[in-house]
Amino acid sequence: MTPGKLLPRRGEAAGLLTVLTLLVLEGVALGTASEPNRPVIGAALIGAAGSGLLLTAALLVGRRLAARRGLPLPPPGPNGPDYSARALEGFPMEAVRPLLLAEHGPRLDQLYAAWVLALGGRTAPWIARRLDLPVPTVRLLVDTVRQCRTGRPNHRPPHRR
């Protein structure tokens, strides 16, 4: 797990910040309130704390469900599915070899999966987020697929031949 996965997303952060702000404001109101109003403000404080706990639980459950959701298979090509062994034809092994040999580099199976998803038309940020890979690494694969489709005639993905 990368450190970025521990940070909340923009919408999550806004929701949590709102709940925390309400809790602080209610705490200040409780401290400055007169004696007869404290039970009402205390009840509102308990309600806000409960909603904060529910929001946090919902975010955690949502993340867990999103992590368990499977990756979609790429669309089938004219000769069957693109995730056959032929799908790896044109894979830029020489370009990714330095990345594989790096100390904390990606695994070869991750790069193969990223290649197949790039053949299916997925974008680099989408693939990087789903496979927990650095975006520049995936962009290398996506750009290679794009070059194969637009330019060099002898270097094309198998489903475009």
N, C-alpha and C positions, 0 to 999 in steps of 0.2 A: 504494500500500500504506500503510495506516495504521500508526502506531507500535504499536498494540495487537496487530497481526498478528505482530510480531517476538517477542513474549513467549510463553513456553510455556504450554500449558493446564495445568489443575490436575493431572491425572494425569501429564502429561509432566514437569512440574516435580518431582513427588514421585519419579518414577523416576530422574531425573537427580540429584536431591539425595541419594537413597540410594546411587547409584553413587559420587558424589563423597565422601560420608561414609565409605564403605568404603575408598576409595583413601587418604584421609587417615589413617584408623585403621591400615591396613596399612603405610603409610609410617612412622608412629610405631612400630609393632611391629617393622618392619625395622630402624629405628635403635636400638631398645633390645634387640634380640635378640642372643643369643650367637652366636659365629662358626659353630658347627655347624648352627644352625637357619636361618641366612640364606638358603641356597638354596631351602628349602621356602617360606619367607615370600616370597622374590623371585618364585617361580613363581606363588604365589597373587596377588601384586601384578600380574604380567603378565596373569593370567586376568581379574582385575577390570578392568584397563585395556581388555582386549579386549572384555569384556562392555559396558563403557561406550561404546566405539566402535560396537559393534553396536546398542546401544539408540539412540544418536544417529542412526545411519544409518537405522534403522527408523522413527524419528520423522520424519525429513526425507522419506523416501520416502512415508510415510503422508500427510503434509501435501501433497506434490506430487500424489499420486493423488486426494486429496479435492478439491484445487483444480481438477483436470481433469475431475472428474465433472460431467456436465451437470445442469442444473436440470430437474426433472420438469415436464411440461406440466400445466396445470390440467385438471380434469375437463371433459368436453364438456357443453355446455348443450343445451336442447331444440332449438335451431335450428342446431346445429353447434358447433364449438369456440368457447370463450370468448375465444380469442386472435385473433379477427377484428377488423376495424375497429370493429364495434359494441361491442366490449368496452370501448372508451375513452369510451363515453357515460357521463356522470355524473362524469368525471374532474374533480377540484376544481382547475382551472387557476388560478383567482384566489387560492386559498389557497397554492399552491406557487410562484406567480410570484416572490415575494420571495426564496425559496430559490434559484431558478434564477438570479436576478440577483446573488446574493452572489458574492464573489470566489472562494471555493473550494467553491461549491455543487455539488449533484449535477447530472448531465446529464439532459435531458428523457427520453432513452430509458431511463435507469435508473428514473426515476419511473414511466414507462409500464409497464415490466416489473414493478415493485413493485405497481402498481395491479392488473395482471392476476393476480399471485400472491395478492394480498389478496382478489380476487374468488373465487379458488380455495379460500379458507379458511385460508391460511397465517397464522401469527402474525407480529407485528411483529419480534420478535427473530430469528426464523428468516429472514425476508426480509432484514433488515438485515445479518445475517451472510453470507448468500449473495451479496448484491449490493453489499456494502461501502458501505452507506449508514448515516447516523446513525439510531439507533432513534427519536428524536422525529419525524423526517421521515416515516419509514415508519408510525409510529403514527398520524399525521395521516391517511394514506391508509386504513389499516385501520379507523380510527374512522369515516371517511366511508362506507366500504363497510358497516359495521355500522349506521350511521344510515339508510342507503338501504334496508337490508333490514328494519329494524324500524319505521321511522317514516314519513317523508315519502312520500306516494303518488306525487307527480309526479317524484320523483328516485330512480329505482331502477336498479340495474344491468341491462343488457339481458337477461341470462339469467334474470331473475326476473319478467319481464313476462308 
